Amino acid sequence: MSPMLRTFIPESLEAQLQDGIQHAQKLGAAGSEAFVSVSRSRKAKVQNGELEDLSVSKRGGIGVRVLREGPGGIKVGSATTTDLSRPDFKELFAQAWELSALGDEDPWIRQADPEGQDDLPSRYDAQGGALNAEQRIANAHALENAARAASSKVVAVRSATWADGDGASMLLTQKGVRAFDVASSCSASIELAVEEGKDRQASWHWDMGRHPDAFDLAAIGAEAARKGVEKLNPKPLPAGKYPVVLHPEVAVDLFGIIAGMLSAESVLKQRSLFAGKKGELIASPLLTLIDDGRLPQGLGSEPWDGEGLSTRRNVLLEDGVLKTYLHTLKSAAEMGEAPTGTASRGLGGNPGVTLFNLFPKAGEKSAAELHRMMGNGVLITELMGLHTVDPVSGDLSVGASGLRIRDGVICEAVDKITFAGNLRDFLTRIVALGNDLHWYGSSAGLSILLEEMALGGA
């Protein structure tokens, strides 16, 4: 057991929840569950050298779920509270029991049996929480100073923010599941403006890790400045077909959208582009996409998912072939497939699907080699409006900006680009993958060279 667990979830609170579970069983419940989450966060934010925000917050809550057996399946009742100081939680379970009578019967509701163990490296580091207010403020100032030192074209810093936090969660069920996690994180982000002549551009960058030394504040500030300067004085891009390289930051967003469409819940509702495609080639054979809940140093790693199943390594796409959907126990039962250990848990409602550490298998080419392979084309560094992608058809029409590549060399910035097409175009037109795998929190991206794509421009 993590020595920090009792800092967030006292033994007495766990015992009270176990009493509540037993109370629900005595009322006639077929199953009962308690989920408790407690977290602390601390933040310092500066703007143009002035302190804008210094805050400390703590939040916590308990969600209980009670299952009532009916002739056609299970009815579910839920209740929540943010009052962790109650003398007991029997009333909360009784409330959920009463609400369960109003639910619809579902023959696919399932609960996990106890399994697995926490054999992952610790997800908690005390260094972030040990910082004092002055150190957090100094970190935020260091971000801004690094950006200004990197380029004289930085004319404003809209926000430079340092944040750190920690917390714990625990799931208890009448079946004996006792799944908990204790974790910490630190992050730094900066948003700024650069200016040259009459042109002004905005830019931002960020990084995060388990502890304060997991990333370089100076590098974050310098990268934000570099990205802004790179965007200055953009030229119009004539409409036409161009080979395209996607920057890792763009790729990571696309991979997230693709993985979201692999939710079995969406597939069952016929709200996914990939419904009925399991076992089929849906992408270039160069693409393998993985979600690994047990990646040793992964920022998204957890020993158990939101239903108490052991997390695991799930290969979503292998050599372009769709290998699995992402399941809760309910969707796995309904589709007759094996669980994937990818359930998320909130205080209210039923479990949903989540991702832990999403990443593609890296290629063999450097980004510079991809640029040379492309010859004359466009490096897309930003896509705007990806949230508008139709999850059923895959159709999209999004804005883009980036850099013109001529003879394999990065030249001028280009913006006001429109890409209208289908998500399949990104998946099937992959020519080569970069070896520049880069993590953005719990997701990773890399450079991707695509065949000619129709880009709208001036």
Secondary structure, 3 states (H helix, E strand, C coil): CCCCHHHHCCHHHHHHHHHHHHHHHHHCCCEEEEEEEEEEEEEEEEECCEEEEEEEEEEEEEEEEEEEEECCEEEEEEEEECCCCCCCCHHHHHHHHHHHCCCCCECCCCCCCCCCCCCCCCECCCHHHHCCHHHHHHHHHHHHHHHHHHCCCEEEEEEEEEEEEEEEEEEEECCCCEEEEEEEEEEEEEEEEEEECCEEEEEEEEEEECCHHHCCHHHHHHHHHHHHHHCCCCEECCCEEEEEEECHHHHHHHHHHHHHCCEHHHHHCCCCCCCCCCCCECCCCCCCEEEECCCCCCCCCCCECCCCCECCEEEEEECCEECCCECCHHHHHHHCCCCCCCEECCCCCCCEECCCCEEECCCCECHHHHHHHHCCEEEEEEEECHHHCCCCCCEEEEEEEEEEEECCEEEEEEEEEEEEEEHHHHHHCEEEEECCCEEECCEEECCEEEEEEEEECC
